[in-house]
Amino acid sequence: MKRAFNYKYIVLMLLLLGTSIATAQDGLNSIPVSETFSENGSYKIKSIAFDNTPGNIDGVSYVYDGDQLMYQIPRSFDMLLDNSTRIVLSNDGKIVVYYHNKKYRPEKEFDNVVVYKEGLLFGSFTTEQYAACSSKENDCTVLYNNYDAVIDYKRSDYGKADYKKVLRSMDEDEEWLHNKMLVIKDNIIYTVSGQKKISVFHTDDLVLEKNVDFEKLYPFIKDFPSPKTVILNVPKTRMTIDQFTEKKSGETLNRLLEKRYNLKSVSKNDKNAAKEFQLYNISMSGYMTRFGFLELTSLNIDAKFDKEDLVKYIDDINFDPATIDNVLPKQYFNYYAMSYRNPNDNVARDEKIAYDKALKQERIRRERLDTINGFFIPRSLEESFLQLDKIMPEKERKILVSLENQPDKYNSDTGGLGIWIRTNWGIIDGSRLQTYFNERNLFDPKKISAIIVAQYIKYLKNESQVARNWERTHPRI
């Protein structure tokens, strides 16, 4: 099997605001799988996710004419229990329209309303474009959602295996809106927005009418049907990659790698191993297919290992996939990491000593460099301001100033200017800028990048002698 690895490139301006994707749903025990029928009942779309992370489109969807497969779409359209999503399939099976109240990423595929025609993305709308309201306003969503207000969570046994929705008492309009915020008639979709306005989308000619008064249209549409959707309860295996065993030997991947490379695995609970022995690390993520093959999406290894050899070796392992539900072609596994060392204690210690010596020499070499990997390395806090001025457009500087009291936005581990500084200015692996801060008793890379950005914001606000004032309070030790 061939592997296509996904590499993420760090781009300063895209990382300025950072990225944050909620992961609350990742703890659920099921993976979104659903079947939605066309209004005439002749066609069906089956959506299968490979993961249950919110905002995920990683999966596959199949469109059927009766029992005959027409085409497939290389993404899922997750149907969630909280009424924030809907799928509509046209009466000829050619048009799929998917609604989602949340937009997790900037790409068109993640817009609040997406339209697919015969398997290809044909068009999309944000909430502002479809529902004629601003995201800055309250209740601006493409679908009206009173779920939290009308569900009796206690009587419904919410969160339990035997969950069954029980509603609180409410007026007729609210009950209708809970069940039918989206209805369809003759290939025309009527949706009620969070602000109780109706949008009308014609799937025959893909024409949109919006901002229609609810009271005006409600008597006309109240008896129209909603799309028939069946949400399947497909369990997500709680196993990790290393808990799957090879069919032939019954051994885990960890044990197989120990044998192949004549190494000894190190327990995650062994906090002292890294201080005493030289460790070699492997981390990976990927899909386990229902046939028992691991399809890697990322693989990070130390130089000890040959990546091409390791990929080929993993390709050929046939695992026992018994816990992967048969409905799923494959399931995604986010992260597996393991450390290994030489099984001989004395050799492992000697390797550690040699490695530390080489690392120290490399740091000394990097401290003398004015440029590392094509990036000029500032010598001081003040010089870092001048470099940031050169690479940051005026618009991005203004955004940064607006984030002055939100360090989690500009200095997180997942994005922001801070991670760019740590990565490209040698704050982690050694540089003359790192030495500048070390001499002032500052060693944590994340704290150092936070200082640089926070002081740079002061500089952008035209505060006087920012760098010099900071150096007065942080003299060399």
N, C-alpha and C positions, 0 to 999 in steps of 0.2 A: 504493500500500500504506500502511496505517496503521501507526504505530509506537506501542508501549506501552513507555515508559521505566520502568526500575526505579530508584527513588530510595531510598537508605538513610538513615534518620533516626538520629541519634546519641542514644541514651538512656543516661544515666549508669549506671544500675544494671546494665543488660545488658552494658555495656562494661567493667565493673569487672574482671572476670576475663579479658577479652579473648577473641579467637577465634583458633583455630589449626587449620588444615586442612592435612594433609600433602599435598605435591605431588610426591612421588617418582615416582608412576606417570605423571605428565604427560609424562615423557620417552619413554614407550613409543611404538612405531611403529604400534600398531593401536588401533582403537576397539572396545569390547565390543559384539558382536552375537551373539546366540545363539538357538537354536530348541530348545524343550523340549516333549516330548510327554506327553499324559496316560497313565496306566497302561494303559488299554485301547487306546491308539494312535489313537483316533478324533479327538482334538483336539490342537491345537498352539498354543503361544504363541511369537511371534517378538519378541524384545526388541532395540531399536536405540537405542544411546546417541548423543548428538550431540557428546560430549566424552569424554576418557579420564582426567579428574581423579578421584582416589579419593573415594568417598562421593557421587559425582555421581548424580543421578536424572534429569538433563535428557535427555529422549529420548521415545520412544514405543514402546508395545508393542501388538501385534495378536494377537487370539485368533481362531483359525480352527476351523471344523467341516469337516474335510477341506480342500478348497480354498476354501470359502466363509467370508468374513470375518464373524465374529459381532459383535465390538465392538473398540474400542481403548481403551487406558489412556494418559493423557498423562504417562508417565514411563517410564524404563527400569528393568530389573532386571538389573544387570550381573552376569555370571558370570565370576569370576576364576579364574585357573589354580591358585591356591594353596589350593584346597579350603575357602575361608572363606565361600563362598556356595552357595546351592542354590535352585532354583525348582521348585515343584510345581503342577501343573494338575489339577483334579479330573476325574473321568470324564464329567462333563456339560459341562465347559468353563466353568462359571460361577464357580468359586473358584480364585484364584491365591494361593499362599502363598510368600513370599520370605523366605529366611534370610540374615542377614549377621552375621558375628561382631563387626563394628565398628559403632559408632553415631557418626556424624560431626556430627549436629546435633540440637537438642532436639525438633524437630517430630515428630509421630507417624509421618509418612511415612518417617522415618529410624530408627525403632525396629528392634531386631534381628530381629524377626519381624513382618511385615506381612501382613494378609489383605485381599484385594480380592474383592468379590462383584459380578459383572457390570459390572466396570469402575470401581467406586467403592470407596474405602477403607472397609472394614467394621469392622476392628479391628486392634490391634497389641499387641505385648508387648516389654518390655525383656528382657534376659538374665535379670535377677533374677526377673521374673514367669514366664518360660517354663521356665527351667532350674533354678529353685529354688536358686540360689547367689548370693553377693554378688560384685559387681564388684571388691571389695577383696581377694577370695581369688584364689589362683593358679589358672590354668586354668579360670576361670569364663567359658565361651563357650557359645553355643547349639549349636555344631557342634564335635565332636571334630576336632582338626586336628593330625596328626603329620607334616605335609608336609615340614617342614625336616629331621625326623629320618629319614625314609624315602627321600627323593629322593637319588639319586646325581647331583649337579649336573654333575660333570665328564663322566660317560658320557652324560648326557642332552643335552649341548650347550646347557645352560640359557642363555637370553638370545640365542641364535642363531636364524636363520631356519629352520633344519632341526631345531629342538628336538623331541625325542621322549622322553617320560618313561621313565626307567629307575630301578627301585627297588633299594634295598639289600636284603640278606637280613634277614628279620625273622620273628617268630613269627606263627602263623595269625591270632590275634586282632588284632594290629596291622595286618596286611595287610588284613583284613576292614574294620577301622575306617577305614583310609585310603581304601578304595574305597566303603564303604557306611555312613558315619556317619549317612546318611539313607536309609531305605527306605520303600516304600509298598506297602500291600496292601489292596484293597477300599476305597479312599478313606480309609484310615487311615495317617497319617504317623508313623513312628517315628524319632526323632532321638536320637543319643548326644551328650551334652554334653562339654565339655572335662574335666569331673570324672568322666566315665564313668558318668553316670546317664542313664536313658532317659526322654524325654518322649513322650507319645502324643497326637496331635491328630487328632480325627475331623472330616473336612471336611464330612460330611453334616449334622451338627448343631453343628459348631464347638465341641465340648467338648474340654477339655485335661486330661490326666492327666500328672502329673510326678513326678520323683524315684523312678523305678522302678529297682531294682537291675539292672545290666547282666547279671550272671551268671545272674540269674533268667530274664530274657527273651531272652537271646542265642540259646539253642537253638531258640526258637520263630520268631525273625525272621531268622536267619542266611541263609536261602535266599530271602528276599523280594527283589524287584528294587529298584534305585534308578531314579529318573526318567531317561529317555533324553534327554540334552542334547547338542546339537551346537554347539560354539563356533566361530564363523566368524572367519577371519583377515581383517578388513577394514582395509586400510591407512589411516593418518591422513596427510593431506597435510601436508608440513612448510612449506608456503607461508604467508606472512603476508598480511594483507588487502591490503597495497600491492603484492604480487606478482601479484595477479590483474589481468588487462587487460580493458578494455572490448572487447566483440566488434566493435563498429562501427569504432573508431579504432585498436585495438591498444595504447592508452595506459593507464598505471597510474592509480589514483585520485589519487595525488600529483600527477602531471602534469596531470590534468584539473582539479584544484583550483587549481593555479598559473594555468591559463588563465582559469578562471572568475572569479577574484578579482584577476587581474593582479598576482600576487605571485611571489616567488622562494623556493623551498624551501631550508631550511638543513640541511646535513648534520649528522647526530648526532655526527660526529667533529670538528665545528668548535666547539671549546671557547671561542673568543674572540668568537663572533658575538653572544652575549647581552650581553657587555660593551660592544660597539661599536654594535650596531643594536637597534632596537625589534623584538621578535619577537611573532608572533601564533600561538597554539597551538591545535591540534585533537587530541583523543584520542577513541577510540571502541572499542567491542567489539560483537560480534554474530555472527550466523549467515550463512554463505554457503550458499545453497540449491543443490541439484543443477541448478536451472534458471538459476543465475547471478545471483540477486538477493541483495543484502545486507540482512538484517533486523537493524537496530540494536537493541541492548539498553541501550546507554549512549552518550551523546555529550556531551563536555565541550569547550566552545569559549570563546575570548576574545570580548569585546564587539565586536570588529571584525567578527565574522560574525553573520549573521541565522540563528538556529537553525532556524526554520520553513523558510526558503528552502533551507538546506543539507540538511535531512532530505528535502525534496521532490526536490531534485536527485539525491541518492544513491538514493532510491526508484526513479528512472527509469533508472538505469544498469543495463544488462544486461552482466554480466561473462562471461568464458569460464570455466566451472567444470570444465574437463576433468580436473583432478586430484582432484575430489570423487568418491569411489567411488559407483557407481550404487545400491548397497545403501542408502546414507545419504540420507534426505530433505534433510538439511542438516548442516553441521559448525560447531561453535562456535569462534570466534577471540577469544582473551582480550583482546588489547590492541594497538592501533595508535596511534602518536602521531607527529606531525610539527609542525615549526615553520616559519613563513613570515615573510618580511619584504618591504618595498618593494624592487623591483628596482633603484631608483636609490640608490646608496650615500649620497649627501648627504642625500636625503630621509629615509632610514632612520635616519641619525645624528641628524637634527633631531627626528624622532619620539621617539627614545630620550631626548634631552635634555628634551623637553617632558613625557614620561611620568615621568621621574625627579623633575622639579620638582613635578609634581602629586602624586606618591607621597609626597614629603617633606612637602608641605602637609597631606595627608590624615593622615599619622602625627602631625603636630603637633596637628591637630584632635582625633584620637582620644585623645591623651594627656590632654586636658582633660576627657574624658567619665567620669562615674562609672558609666554603664550603656551597654553596647553590645549591640544585638540582643536586648534584654530581660534580659541577664545583668549583675548588679552586678559591677563590676571591683574586686577588692581593691587596696589601695594598697601593701601590704607582705606579707612572708611571714606575719607574725602574723595579719594580717587575712584571709589566705587560709585559715588554719586555722578561723577563726570562720565563714567562708562555707561551708566543707566540712561543718562541724558541722551547719549549718542544712539542708543538702540530702541528707546521707547518713544513712540509718537506722542504728540501733545494730548490727543484724545485718551490714550491709555493712561497717561499720567494723571489726568483729571479723575478717571475711574478709580485709580489707586488711592488718591487723596480721599475720595468718598468712602473708602473702606478702612479709614484710619483706626476705627474702634472695632474692627472685625478681623483680627489676625488669623482666625480660622479660614478666612476666605483667601488670604494672600500667602499663607505660610503652612498650608496643610500638607499631609503626606500624599494626597491624591492629585494636587494641582496647585497652581498659583505661582507668583513670582519667586517665592522662597525656595521651592523645589528646583526651579531653574538655576538659581544662584548656587545652591548646594551641589547641583550636578555639574555645572559648567565652570565654576570658579575654584574647584579643588578644595571645597570646604570639608569634604569627606575623606578624600584620598591623599591630601597633602598639596599645599601650594604656599606661595609667599603671603597670600591673604589669610590663609588658615594660621600661619605662624604669627602674623600680626595680632590675631585674636588670642592665640594660645599664650603669647607673651603677656596678655592682660587677664590671664587665668580664666579664659573662656574656651571650652573644648567641645561642647555639644553642638553639632552641625546645625540642628534645627533652631537652637537658641541664637546662634551666630547669624543665620539668615534672617531671623525675626528682627534682630537688632538692626541689620543693614536696611531692611525695608522700612521699619518704623522710623529710623533716623532720616531715611530718604524722603519719607512723607513730610517730615518737619522741614527738610530742605526745600521741598516743592512748595511749601506754604510760606517760604521766604523768611523763616526764622533765622536769626543771625548766628553765625559761627557754630553751626550745628555739630560738625565733626570735631572741632576744637573743644567745644564744651563737653562732648561725650568723652573725649580723651582725658580731659582734666579729672573726670570722675572715675575713669578706668585707666590709671597709669600702668606702665610696664612694671612687672613684679621682679 
